[in-house]
Amino acid sequence: MKNSEISLATKRRFSAALKTVLRTKPFEDITVQDLLAVTGMARPTFYYHFDDLFGLLQWTFADEALSLLTKDPDYTHWEEDLYQLLCYLADNADLYANFYANITLEEVQAIFCTPMRQILNGYIQAVIKGRRLTVDEATQQFVAEFFVGGFVSVLVRWLRAGLPEKPEAIRQQLHDTMDQIIVQVLEKANKAADLSDV
């Protein structure tokens, strides 16, 4: 087994231990010793992988949430992947309540920007190909970045508000936004390209 695989397995053991302890204690009462008792590992092992318990909580969230966005390498099922992510967040609301309350916009961006950008780029390419549009690279990148920022802001608001809407409602809003606004922007960019060719 490679060092990277061993490191990942160790992180996941600590992650599983944290989730086990969170079922019986609030996050603020958990100690590293609690996790060592569950895993049987040594304190230096924990601190080799994580700076503190919040770092472990953040890593756990990113590891589990991102795995839902990276199942489909060509992102043809982006809507289903996003829906699974939203369901995961809703199903684990109690577990991650402390994380949601303290997460910053920058931290959410660090976790979600890359996979969301890939999803949006895949969607944009599908629209361009399906509608036979000509859209320059700069416009495509602007549209992707704009909607990545929008998605992250919506996600932060939803998490901090205690997930008031059901995942199905957020999924529908995302679907409508992408189907209506993004398609219109790309079609308008295509028209502008056509006019500049005249």
C-alpha positions, 0 to 999 in steps of 0.5 A: 500500500502506498503512503498516500493510500495509508494516509487516506485510510488513516484520515478516514478512520479518524473521520469515522471515529468523529462521526461515531462520537458526534452521535453522543456528544456535541462537537465542542465537547469532543476531544482528540482523546475521544477519537484516540479511544475509538481508533486505538491510534496515537496522538502524534498520528492525529496531529500528523494528519490534522491541525485540530478537530475542526480541521478533521470536521472540515476534511470529513465534510469535503471528503464525503461531499466531494465524492458525490460530485466526482462519480461521473467523470464527464459530468453528464449526470450533473443534476443527479450528482448535485441532488445527491450532494444536497441530500447528503447535506440535508441527511447530515444536518445534525452531524455538521451543524457546528461546521455549517455555523462556522464555515466561511464563504472562502472555505465553501469556495475552497471545497466546492469551486473546482468540482462545480466549475467542472460540472458547469463547464461540462454543461456549457459544452453540452449546450454549445454542442447541442445547439450548435453555438459558437461561443468564445472561450472567455465568455464560457469561462465568465459564465462558469465562474459567475454561476460557480459563485452563485451556487456557493452563495446559495449553498452557504445561505441554505446551510446557515439558515438550517436547510429550510428548503428541501433538496428537491426544491433547490435542485429544481431552482438550479435546473431552472436557472441553468436551463433558462439563464445559462442557455440564454446567455450562451445563445446571446453570445452566439448571436454576437459572434454571428454579427461580428462575422458579418 
